[in-house]
């Protein structure tokens, strides 16, 4: 198993997850061109050309042998008693629901392969292996979508 230590950082830098990645897949769309753009002021469609490029990173990772420095809130008593794999699993779920773009801090960040990419977590899937007999053996998949502009 490889371990590229992909990191997810909250946009304000307050929380970091160190992922024990086993696979990272990148999907790129050349862009969708339409004959209109969206006005951020009136939320109406106006004439013009809009190019939407899409880059999505799908990261498969293991949640096994996690340590306190691998995720935020690791000092929570429940995580201390049930183990860091359990704590990481619940914290990554919480973060995927709470994190996202803000006017003050911008987008969240994916640190991978020497690059820092702005965007948001668009999907999370966590699976617990209940057949192996080993309690709390998890794997996960995060989809992170690169974004550099927010249109409100």
Residue pairs with C-beta under 8 A, 6 or more apart in sequence:
1 20
1 22
1 62
2 21
2 22
3 20
3 21
4 21
4 24
4 112
4 113
5 18
5 19
5 20
5 21
6 18
6 19
6 21
6 24
6 59
6 61
6 110
6 111
6 112
7 16
7 17
7 18
7 19
7 109
7 110
7 111
7 112
8 16
8 17
8 19
8 95
8 108
8 109
8 110
8 111
8 121
8 142
8 144
9 15
9 16
9 108
9 109
9 110
9 111
10 16
10 95
10 99
10 105
10 108
11 99
11 100
11 101
11 102
11 105
11 106
11 107
11 108
11 109
12 102
12 104
12 105
14 72
15 72
15 95
15 99
16 71
16 72
17 70
17 71
17 72
17 88
17 91
17 92
17 95
18 69
18 70
18 71
19 59
19 61
19 142
20 61
20 62
20 63
20 64
20 65
20 66
21 59
21 60
21 61
22 60
22 61
22 62
23 59
23 60
24 57
24 58
24 59
24 60
24 112
24 113
25 57
25 58
25 59
26 55
26 56
26 57
26 58
27 54
27 55
27 56
27 57
27 58
28 53
28 54
28 55
28 56
29 52
29 53
29 54
29 55
30 53
31 51
31 52
31 53
31 54
32 50
32 51
32 52
32 54
33 49
33 50
33 51
34 49
34 50
34 52
35 47
35 48
35 49
36 45
36 46
36 47
36 48
36 50
37 45
37 46
37 47
37 48
37 49
37 50
38 44
38 45
38 46
38 50
38 151
39 45
39 46
40 151
40 152
54 145
54 146
55 117
55 145
55 146
56 122
56 143
56 144
56 145
56 146
57 110
57 112
57 117
57 143
57 144
57 145
57 146
58 141
58 142
58 143
58 144
59 112
59 141
59 142
59 143
59 144
60 139
60 140
60 141
61 139
61 140
61 141
61 142
62 138
62 139
62 140
63 85
63 88
63 89
63 92
63 126
63 138
63 139
63 140
64 85
64 137
64 138
65 85
66 84
66 85
66 87
66 88
67 84
68 74
68 75
68 84
70 84
70 88
71 84
71 87
71 88
71 91
71 92
72 91
72 95
73 79
73 87
73 91
74 84
74 87
74 88
74 91
76 87
78 86
78 87
79 86
79 87
79 90
79 91
80 87
82 136
83 136
85 136
85 137
85 138
86 136
88 138
89 126
89 128
89 136
89 138
89 140
92 124
92 126
92 140
92 142
93 124
93 126
95 121
96 121
96 124
96 142
99 108
99 120
99 121
100 108
100 120
100 121
101 107
101 108
101 120
101 147
101 150
106 118
107 118
107 119
107 120
107 147
107 148
107 150
108 118
108 119
108 120
108 121
109 116
109 117
109 118
109 119
110 116
110 117
110 119
110 144
110 146
111 117
117 144
117 146
118 146
118 147
118 148
119 144
119 145
119 146
119 147
120 144
120 145
120 147
121 142
121 143
121 144
122 143
122 144
122 145
123 141
123 142
123 143
124 140
124 141
124 142
124 143
125 140
125 141
126 138
126 139
126 140
127 138
127 139
127 140
128 136
128 137
128 138
129 137
129 138
129 139
